[in-house]
């Protein structure tokens, strides 16, 4: 049977990427440090993916197993030697930590076989696979790099599926929304995977997704948090916040249409579809889950600051994006390490310092000034 190795056995790994490989006739080896999940995968060898719909349709996922990358390095290396695909869904910040082990696996594979391996980082980050490739190459000498690069294709991708935090109560089953999109950038023929879309240029797809889905999600979460809402769908039922989200996605949309020559009517349909996905009450998705890690989400290349900067450069409106960034700066959820760190930074050094440090924005810039103005208003 064809083999896929997937780093990250959490809800997204099992409910999205791993599920698509299994449905495409692959045995999926999940690699993770969560002992309970790894042991269960090896015992049960299957789980259910449930769709967040009225009917709660269920798909059984089979041909799965697990390895613990901290305790079973050699087994992970062996699995990589046999795989056709190696994918990740672990969060961009964790990629440097798994790179040394992947480098070992790729080296062992290059020594043993000339079969092609496709490496795809399925993360919410522009050019995530390029980042992973860079981390991997740091652990290879020049000779090893040449051997590995001869037989490994590193392909960037954009992924989109809402998988909320859920109380699985010890079950491997995962609840996901029905919609999913997995776009992979390549011009070569690669093995077919159900649900994977191949495109020659990823930029329009990844930016459209990041600056509509991720931006929209973040805007709902941060304004919902300020308004003491529990879930994303409840937050969108608030007319004022709904209008704020539409206005913000209008700004990111204007940038995307201008940058990639998108059809305005088609893009508006895409925005409307995304908002309707957020309104799915079956997901019961908490604002604190979606808002977590504000330092990463306020990064210069991420979902709020980058479209604001690009809109500014293009001479387009960015007022609502600036207001959303201000709302993110007020996310003081005590159970999120990132939020606690951000609030401490603001308390000690002020908002202007935090924007410089986290978002790379000079306090004299028009965008920074506008954000600070909105911050003061929202704080009241």
C-alpha positions as CSV (number, residue, x, y, z in Angstrom):
1,X,0.0,0.0,0.0
2,X,1.1,3.6,-0.7
3,X,2.5,5.4,2.3
4,X,2.1,8.9,3.7
5,X,3.8,10.3,6.8
6,X,2.0,13.2,8.5
7,X,3.5,15.2,11.3
8,X,0.7,16.3,13.7
9,X,-2.0,13.9,14.9
10,X,-4.3,16.6,16.3
11,X,-7.8,17.4,15.1
12,X,-6.6,19.1,11.9
13,X,-4.2,16.3,11.0
14,X,-6.8,13.6,11.5
15,X,-9.8,15.5,10.4
16,X,-8.4,17.0,7.2
17,X,-5.0,16.0,5.6
18,X,-4.7,12.5,7.1
19,X,-8.3,11.8,6.1
20,X,-7.8,12.8,2.5
21,X,-4.7,10.5,2.2
22,X,-6.6,7.6,3.7
23,X,-9.5,8.2,1.3
24,X,-7.0,8.2,-1.5
25,X,-5.8,4.7,-0.7
26,X,-2.7,5.6,1.4
27,X,-1.6,4.2,4.8
28,X,-1.1,7.2,7.0
29,X,1.6,7.2,9.7
30,X,0.8,10.1,12.1
31,X,3.9,11.4,13.9
32,X,3.3,13.3,17.2
33,X,4.4,13.5,20.8
34,X,0.9,12.9,22.2
35,X,1.2,9.4,23.6
36,X,-2.5,8.8,24.2
37,X,-3.4,9.6,20.6
38,X,-0.5,7.6,19.1
39,X,-1.3,4.6,21.2
40,X,-5.0,4.8,20.3
41,X,-4.2,5.0,16.6
42,X,-2.1,1.9,16.9
43,X,-4.8,0.0,18.8
44,X,-7.9,1.1,16.9
45,X,-6.4,1.7,13.4
46,X,-9.4,3.8,12.5
47,X,-11.6,6.7,13.5
48,X,-14.5,8.7,12.3
49,X,-14.6,12.2,10.8
50,X,-18.0,13.8,11.5
51,X,-19.4,16.7,9.4
52,X,-20.8,19.7,11.2
53,X,-24.2,19.6,9.5
54,X,-27.8,18.9,10.5
55,X,-27.4,15.3,9.3
56,X,-24.0,14.8,11.1
57,X,-22.7,12.6,8.2
58,X,-19.8,10.4,9.2
59,X,-16.8,9.1,7.2
60,X,-14.7,6.2,8.6
61,X,-11.0,6.7,8.2
62,X,-8.9,3.5,8.1
63,X,-5.3,2.4,7.4
64,X,-3.8,4.7,10.1
65,X,-1.1,4.2,12.7
66,X,1.1,6.4,14.9
67,X,4.7,7.1,15.9
68,X,6.1,9.2,18.7
69,X,8.9,11.4,17.3
70,X,10.6,11.8,20.7
71,X,10.7,8.1,21.5
72,X,10.7,6.4,18.0
73,X,13.2,8.4,15.9
74,X,14.4,5.3,14.0
75,X,10.9,4.2,13.2
76,X,10.0,7.7,11.9
77,X,13.2,7.6,9.7
78,X,12.1,4.2,8.3
79,X,8.6,5.5,7.6
80,X,10.0,8.5,5.7
81,X,12.1,6.1,3.6
82,X,8.9,4.3,2.4
83,X,6.6,7.3,2.0
84,X,5.4,9.1,-1.2
85,X,4.2,12.1,0.7
86,X,5.4,13.8,3.9
87,X,3.1,16.5,5.2
88,X,2.7,18.6,8.4
89,X,-0.1,20.3,10.3
90,X,1.6,21.3,13.5
91,X,1.7,25.1,13.5
92,X,4.5,27.2,11.8
93,X,6.4,27.7,15.1
94,X,6.9,23.9,15.5
95,X,8.5,23.4,12.1
96,X,12.1,24.1,13.3
97,X,11.7,21.5,16.0
98,X,10.8,18.6,13.6
99,X,13.3,19.6,10.9
100,X,16.3,17.7,12.3
101,X,14.4,14.4,12.3
102,X,13.0,15.0,8.9
103,X,16.5,15.8,7.6
104,X,17.7,12.4,9.0
105,X,14.8,10.7,7.3
106,X,15.4,12.4,3.9
107,X,19.1,11.5,4.1
108,X,18.4,7.9,4.9
109,X,15.9,7.8,2.0
110,X,18.3,9.4,-0.4
111,X,20.8,6.7,0.4
112,X,18.3,3.9,0.0
113,X,16.1,4.9,-2.9
114,X,15.7,7.4,-5.8
115,X,11.9,7.4,-5.6
116,X,10.4,10.8,-5.5
117,X,9.1,12.2,-2.2
118,X,6.7,15.1,-2.0
119,X,7.0,17.4,1.1
120,X,4.1,19.7,1.8
121,X,3.7,21.9,5.0
122,X,0.0,22.4,5.4
123,X,0.2,25.4,7.7
124,X,-1.6,28.8,7.9
125,X,1.5,30.6,6.7
126,X,2.6,32.0,3.3
127,X,5.4,29.7,1.9
128,X,5.4,27.4,4.9
129,X,7.0,24.6,2.9
130,X,9.9,26.9,1.8
131,X,10.4,27.7,5.5
132,X,10.4,24.0,6.4
133,X,12.9,23.3,3.5
134,X,15.2,26.0,4.9
135,X,15.1,24.4,8.4
136,X,15.8,21.0,7.0
137,X,18.7,22.1,4.9
138,X,20.4,23.6,7.9
139,X,20.9,20.0,9.2
140,X,22.5,18.6,6.0
141,X,26.0,19.1,4.7
142,X,26.6,20.1,1.0
143,X,26.8,16.5,-0.3
144,X,23.7,15.4,1.6
145,X,21.8,18.5,0.3
146,X,22.5,17.6,-3.3
147,X,21.4,14.0,-2.8
148,X,18.2,15.0,-1.0
149,X,17.2,17.8,-3.4
150,X,17.6,15.4,-6.4
151,X,14.7,13.3,-5.2
152,X,12.5,15.5,-3.0
153,X,10.0,18.0,-4.2
154,X,9.1,20.7,-1.7
155,X,5.7,22.1,-2.6
156,X,4.0,25.1,-1.1
157,X,0.3,24.8,-0.3
158,X,-2.8,26.6,1.0
159,X,-5.2,24.8,3.3
160,X,-8.7,25.7,4.5
161,X,-11.0,23.8,6.8
162,X,-12.5,24.9,10.1
163,X,-11.8,22.3,12.8
164,X,-12.9,23.6,16.2
165,X,-11.6,22.6,19.6
166,X,-13.7,19.7,20.7
167,X,-14.2,17.5,23.7
168,X,-13.4,14.2,22.2
169,X,-13.5,12.5,25.7
170,X,-10.7,10.1,24.7
171,X,-12.1,9.4,21.2
172,X,-10.1,9.8,18.0
173,X,-13.2,11.0,16.2
174,X,-13.1,14.5,14.9
175,X,-15.8,17.1,14.1
176,X,-15.1,19.2,11.0
177,X,-17.0,21.6,8.7
178,X,-18.1,20.1,5.4
179,X,-16.1,22.6,3.3
180,X,-12.4,22.1,2.6
181,X,-9.8,23.4,0.2
182,X,-6.2,22.1,-0.3
183,X,-4.3,23.9,-3.0
184,X,-0.8,22.8,-3.9
185,X,1.7,24.7,-6.2
186,X,3.5,22.7,-8.8
187,X,3.9,22.4,-12.5
188,X,4.9,18.7,-12.4
189,X,2.7,15.6,-12.5
190,X,2.3,14.3,-8.9
191,X,0.3,11.4,-7.6
192,X,-3.4,12.1,-7.3
193,X,-4.9,12.8,-3.8
194,X,-8.7,13.2,-3.4
195,X,-9.5,16.8,-2.6
196,X,-6.1,18.3,-3.6
197,X,-6.1,21.0,-6.2
198,X,-2.9,21.6,-8.3
199,X,-2.1,25.1,-9.5
200,X,0.9,26.6,-11.2
201,X,0.9,29.7,-9.0
202,X,-0.2,29.7,-5.4
203,X,0.0,33.3,-4.4
204,X,-3.5,34.3,-5.4
205,X,-5.0,31.3,-3.7
206,X,-3.0,31.6,-0.5
207,X,-3.5,35.3,-0.1
208,X,-7.2,35.1,-1.0
209,X,-7.6,32.4,1.7
210,X,-5.4,34.1,4.4
211,X,-6.9,37.5,3.9
212,X,-10.5,36.3,3.7
213,X,-10.8,33.2,5.9
214,X,-8.0,33.9,8.4
215,X,-8.5,37.7,8.5
216,X,-12.3,37.3,8.8
217,X,-12.0,34.7,11.6
218,X,-9.6,36.9,13.5
219,X,-11.8,40.0,13.2
220,X,-14.8,38.0,14.5
221,X,-12.8,36.6,17.4
222,X,-11.2,39.8,18.6
223,X,-14.4,41.9,18.4
224,X,-16.4,39.0,19.8
225,X,-14.0,38.8,22.8
226,X,-14.4,42.5,23.5
227,X,-18.2,42.1,23.3
228,X,-18.1,39.1,25.8
229,X,-19.4,36.6,23.1
230,X,-18.7,32.9,23.5
231,X,-18.7,31.6,20.0
232,X,-18.0,32.7,16.4
233,X,-21.6,32.2,15.2
234,X,-23.0,34.1,18.2
235,X,-20.6,36.9,17.5
236,X,-21.7,37.2,13.9
237,X,-25.3,37.4,15.0
238,X,-24.3,40.9,16.5
239,X,-25.2,43.3,13.6
240,X,-22.5,45.8,14.5
241,X,-19.7,43.1,14.5
242,X,-21.2,41.5,11.3
243,X,-20.9,44.9,9.6
244,X,-17.4,45.4,10.9
245,X,-16.4,42.0,9.5
246,X,-17.9,42.7,6.1
247,X,-16.2,46.1,5.9
248,X,-12.8,44.6,6.8
249,X,-13.2,41.9,4.2
250,X,-14.2,44.6,1.8
251,X,-10.8,46.2,2.4
252,X,-8.8,42.9,2.0
253,X,-11.0,42.2,-1.1
254,X,-10.2,45.5,-2.7
255,X,-6.4,44.7,-2.3
256,X,-6.8,41.2,-3.6
257,X,-8.8,42.3,-6.6
258,X,-6.3,45.0,-7.4
259,X,-3.2,42.7,-6.9
260,X,-4.4,39.6,-8.7
261,X,-7.0,41.0,-11.1
262,X,-9.7,38.9,-9.5
263,X,-13.3,39.2,-10.7
264,X,-15.0,41.5,-8.2
265,X,-18.4,39.7,-8.4
266,X,-16.8,36.3,-8.0
267,X,-14.7,37.5,-5.1
268,X,-17.8,38.9,-3.3
269,X,-19.4,35.5,-3.7
270,X,-16.3,34.0,-2.1
271,X,-16.5,36.5,0.9
272,X,-20.2,35.7,1.3
273,X,-19.5,31.9,1.3
274,X,-16.8,32.3,3.9
275,X,-19.1,34.4,6.2
276,X,-21.8,31.7,5.9
277,X,-19.2,29.1,7.0
278,X,-18.5,31.1,10.1
279,X,-22.2,31.2,10.9
280,X,-22.3,27.4,11.2
281,X,-23.6,26.9,14.8
282,X,-22.8,23.2,14.6
283,X,-19.1,24.1,14.9
284,X,-19.7,25.8,18.3
285,X,-16.3,27.4,17.8
286,X,-15.1,29.6,20.7
287,X,-13.8,33.1,20.2
288,X,-10.8,32.4,22.5
289,X,-9.7,29.4,20.3
290,X,-9.8,31.5,17.2
291,X,-8.2,34.5,18.8
292,X,-5.3,32.6,20.5
293,X,-1.7,33.4,19.6
294,X,-2.2,37.2,19.0
295,X,1.5,37.8,18.7
296,X,1.8,35.5,15.7
297,X,-1.4,36.8,14.2
298,X,-0.2,40.4,14.5
299,X,3.1,39.5,12.6
300,X,4.1,41.7,9.7
301,X,3.3,38.9,7.2
302,X,0.2,37.6,8.8
303,X,-3.6,38.0,8.4
304,X,-4.1,41.6,9.7
305,X,-1.0,43.6,9.3
306,X,0.1,42.4,5.9
307,X,-3.2,43.2,4.1
308,X,-3.3,46.6,5.9
309,X,0.2,47.5,4.7
310,X,-0.5,46.2,1.1
311,X,-3.8,48.2,1.0
312,X,-1.9,51.3,2.2
313,X,0.8,50.8,-0.5
314,X,-1.9,50.5,-3.2
315,X,-3.6,53.7,-2.0
316,X,-6.7,51.7,-0.8
317,X,-8.7,52.0,2.5
318,X,-7.3,50.2,5.6
319,X,-9.3,51.8,8.3
320,X,-11.3,48.7,9.3
321,X,-8.1,46.6,9.3
322,X,-6.5,49.1,11.6
323,X,-9.4,48.9,13.9
324,X,-9.2,45.0,13.8
325,X,-5.5,45.2,14.7
326,X,-6.4,47.5,17.7
327,X,-9.0,44.9,18.8
328,X,-6.3,42.2,18.6
329,X,-4.0,44.3,20.9
330,X,-6.8,44.3,23.5
331,X,-7.1,40.4,23.5
332,X,-6.1,39.8,27.1
333,X,-7.3,36.2,27.6
334,X,-5.5,35.0,30.7
335,X,-5.3,31.3,29.5
336,X,-3.4,32.2,26.3
337,X,0.4,32.5,26.9
338,X,0.8,34.8,23.8
339,X,-2.0,37.1,25.0
340,X,-0.4,37.4,28.5
341,X,3.0,38.2,27.0
342,X,1.5,40.8,24.6
343,X,-0.4,42.5,27.5
344,X,2.8,42.6,29.6
345,X,4.7,44.2,26.7
346,X,1.9,46.9,26.2
347,X,1.8,47.6,30.0
348,X,5.5,48.0,30.3
349,X,6.4,49.8,27.0
350,X,3.1,51.0,25.5
351,X,1.2,50.2,22.3
352,X,3.6,51.9,19.9
353,X,6.4,49.8,21.2
354,X,4.3,46.6,20.8
355,X,3.4,47.5,17.2
356,X,7.1,48.0,16.4
357,X,8.2,44.8,18.2
358,X,5.4,42.5,17.0
359,X,4.2,44.0,13.7
360,X,7.3,45.8,12.5
361,X,5.4,49.1,12.3
362,X,7.2,52.3,13.0
363,X,5.2,54.5,15.4
364,X,5.5,57.5,13.0
365,X,3.8,55.5,10.2
366,X,0.2,56.4,9.3
367,X,-1.0,52.9,9.9
368,X,0.5,52.8,13.4
369,X,-1.1,56.2,14.3
370,X,-4.5,55.0,13.1
371,X,-4.2,51.7,15.0
372,X,-3.3,53.6,18.2
373,X,-6.3,55.9,17.7
374,X,-8.6,53.0,17.4
375,X,-7.0,51.3,20.4
376,X,-7.7,54.2,22.6
377,X,-11.3,54.4,21.4
378,X,-11.9,50.7,21.9
379,X,-10.3,50.7,25.3
380,X,-12.9,53.1,26.5
